[in-house]
């Protein structure tokens, strides 16, 4: 534990650091399945993000701006070198924010099933209202009921039949309701700034990995390419929204390849 951060770490500290950012309802332990396939090449650092897991952070950190600044401060002090960056879903939105606001701190970024946010101000306002309703439901009904309803969404159809889903669900149900509600309010898609218009100025290698069965985020990834032609999009067969769990071996192989651009540039 450092300054309130709880960080799951694996691999030799001498190897290139890879900052891994989990999605909503998760924690840094979600990437345990990637460790065997990555730690020969990278030092994995997976923090529990604000409102999640065992991190205990001030409320000011539970925004994209606050979380990004706190993570960069931690990296500068504890790692002291450029890192590679990977984020899933909510963590992917945060990873893109970090790459755009702090480009000198990172060598390459990989997004899994993530977006640059909502471009339309009206859509963002509507999403904030939706997230506020979800936060109140969480506070009223508790985490277990909320998690069950969350993973009943069509977005997670293929995940529900994936190996390890029962264990994932059990871990999610242990999360603190108050922290998750704060995350919805401060780091939800409606609360973050739209990053679409900033994609054109992205200066570091960016790859996006999506599942072939996740039509929404597959379309978002292809749309991102119209804003920044240098983006590499990779579609993983047989996967939905949570590619790293549903197709762990294929995802790990693709992630290694995508990160190699950053390793080569840092060599």
ABEGO torsion letter per residue (X at the ends): XBGGBBBBBBEBAABBBBBBBBBBGBBAAAAAAAAAAAAAABBBBBBBBBGBEABBBBAAABBAAAAAAAAAAAAAAAAGBBBBBBBBEAAAAAAAAAAAABAAABABBBBBGBBAEBABAAAAAAAAAAAAAAAAAAAAAEAAAAAAAAAABAAAAAAAABBGAAAAAAAAAABBAAAAAAAAAAABAAABBBAAAAAAABABBBBBBBBAABAAAAAAAAAAAAABAABBBBBBBGBBABAAAABAAAAAAAAAAAAAAAAAAAX
